[in-house]
Amino acid sequence: MSDGRSGRFHLAIAGNIGVGKTTLTTLLAEELGWTPYYERVINNPYLDDFYADMDRWSFNLQIYFLARRFIDQRVISESLTPCIQDRSIYEDAEIFAYILHKQGNLSDRDYENYGDLFKAMTDYLRKPDLILYLQASTWTLISRIRKRGREYEKRITTAYLYELNEAYERWIKRLQEAKQPLVIIDANRLDFEKRPSDLHEIVQQIRAHSPEQPENRLT
C-alpha cells in the first residue's frame, strides 16, 4: 500500500489500444507533478512485424513488453515519490498474452513459459495503489486509432479490439471482486484532452484515493 509520509503512490492507467492512456498520463503528470512512465511504443523493434504476422512475432513482442514493463515497475516500486504508469505489467498477461493465446498466436508452450516468467517477475513488485481504467467502445477506439494515423496500426482489426475490450471488462470485474482500488472513466463521454472540466473530474477522483491529496492546479 502507499506510504503517505514518504509520498509513495503508484497510479496505473489501464485501457485498450487508442483509448488515450498516453495523453492522460502526460496531462496528469503535468497537473499533479508526478513522474510519468510511458509504454515503450516508439522505437519498439517488434510492433511492425507483430501486426504484419502475429503468429510469428507474438511471443517476441510480449517478452519485449514484459521486460521493459518490469524494469519500469521495479523502479516505481522503489520510488518514494508519486508515479503514473502508462499501462501496467498486469495488462500484458491478463489481456494481451491471454487473447493472443486464445487466438492461437501464442502456442501452449510459449504461453506457459510466459506465464511462469510473469509470475516470477511480479512476485517482486508492489501492486499499483490505484488503477484508473479508461473504458471505451470498440468503435470509439477505431475512430481514435484512425485519427492518430500510425502506419502499423492500420492492420489492427475490429475483431481484435473487440476481444481485447471483452478481456479488459473481465479483468476489471475480477479487480472489483478483489477490492483493488479502482477508478473507471467513461472515455466515450469525457474528452480530457480538450475539456479542462473533464480532466478536473478525473483529477478529483484520483485525489480521493491519494494520501497526498495534491493541490489541483485547475482550480
N, C-alpha and C positions, 0 to 999 in steps of 0.2 A: 504494500500500500504506500501512498505518498507520505512524505515527511514534510509537513508544513513548516517546521522550523528551519529546514535547510532549503526550502523552495523546490524540492524534487517533485516533479509531476510529469507523467508521460501521457500525452494525448495522441491517440492514433486515429487518423482519418481513413475510414474504410469506405469502399464503394467500387462499383463496376467501372469498366473502361469508359472514359469520356464523360463521367459524371461531374467532374470538376474538383477532384481531390487536390491536385497540384495548385490550382488557382486559390482554393480556400486555404491551403497550407500557407501560401505566401501572404495572403491577406491577414490571416490570424497571427502569423509571426510578426508582421508589421504592427498590428493592432495591440497585441499583448506583450511584445518584446521577448517572445520565446524563441528558442533555437529550432529552426526547421531542418528536417532530414527528408530529402526527396528520393522518390523512386528512381532507380538507375535506368532511364529510358534513352537519354541522349548518349550516343556512342556505345549503345548496347550491341555487342558483336553478334547476337543471335536473333534479334527481333525480325529483321528482314527475311532471313532464312526460315524462321519459325512459321511466319504467315504464308510463305510460299510452299512449305512442306511440313505440316505439323507432325506427321507421323515420324519423320526423320529427326526433327530438332526439338521435340517437346521436352525430353529428358534433359538435354543440354541447357535449354533455356531455364527450366525450373531449378536446376542446380545453380546456375549463374545467379538467379534472383535470390535463392535461399542463402547463398554465401554472402552476397552483398547486404542483404537484409539482416543477416545475423551480425555482421560487423557493425552496422548502424545501431542495431538494437542492443548490442552489448555496450556500446558507448553510451547510449541513452540510459541503460540500466545502472551505469556507474556515475551518471551525471548528477550533480547536486542542484541543477537549475532546471526550470521547466522546458520541455521539449515537445515539438509537434512532429509526428511521423506521417509521411505521405504513403499510406498503405503499410500494414504491419506484416510481420513474418507469418502470422497465423492464417492470413488470407491465401498465402501461397499454397499451403497444404489443404486447408478446408474448402477452398473454392477452386483454384486453378488446376492444381495437380489432380484433385478429385474428378473434375469434369474431363480433363484430358485422358485420364484412365477410363472413365465411363465411356468416352467416345472411342476408345481403342487406340488412342495415340500414344499412351504410355502402357507398356506391357505390364503384366502382373509382377514380373521380376523387378523391373525398374521402379514401379510404384511402391513395392515393398521396401526396396533399398532406400528410396527417397523418404518414406515414412520413418524408417529407422534413424536416418540421419537427422531428420526434422526433430524427432523426439530427443535425440542426444543433444542437439543444439539448444532446444527450448528449455530443457531441464536446468540450464544455467542462466536463464533470463528472467527478469521481473516482467510480469504481465502489465499491459497498459493500465494506468489508473482510470482512464476513461476512453471508451471507443465512441467516436462520432460517425454514425453511418449515414452516408448520403444515398438516399433511396430515390430511384427514378425508373420510369417505364423504359422498356426496350426502345420504343420509338423516340423518346427524348434522347437516349444515348446515341442512337443512329444519327439524329439530327446534329448533335454536337460533334460527333466524330467527323461527319462530312464537313462541318463548318471549319474545323481546325485543319483539315486537309493534309494530314500526314500520309505520305505515299504508301507506307507499309500497311496502314490501317484500312486502305481501300479493299483489302482482301478479307476483312472481318465480316462474317455473315450474321444475318439477323438471328438465325438459329443458335449460333454460338453465344451471342449476347443474351439471348433468352435463357439458355441453360445456365449461364453464369448468374443471371439475376435470380433464377429459382434456387440455386445453391446458396447465394447470399441470404435469401429470405430464410432458408432452413437454418443456416448458421446463426443468424440474428435471433431466431426463435430459441435455439439452444443456449445462446448467451443470456437471454432473458430468463430462461428457466434456471440457469446457474447463478442468477443475481449479479451478473457482471455489470458494473456501472456503464450505462449506455445512453446515448442521445441519438434519436432518429430524426433526420432532417428531410423534409419533403423537397427534394431537388427539382421536382416538376414545377413547384409553386414558387420557391424562393430563388431570386436572382441576386445572390450575394456579391457578384462582381459589379453589377450596375446600380443596385439599390442599397445605399448605406443602411437603411432601416432593416433590411433583411440580414445584413451582416451583424448589425446590432442585436437582432433577435438570437442569432447563433452564439454571439459572444456572451450574452446574458445566461444562456443555458450552460455554457462551459464554466462561467464564473460560479454558478450554483454548485458545481461539483469540485471546484478547485479550492484547496485550503488557503491559497494565497489571496483569493478574491482580487485579482489585479484590477487596477484602475482602467475603466473603459474610456478610451480616447475619443470615442464618437459622441460622447455626451458632454 
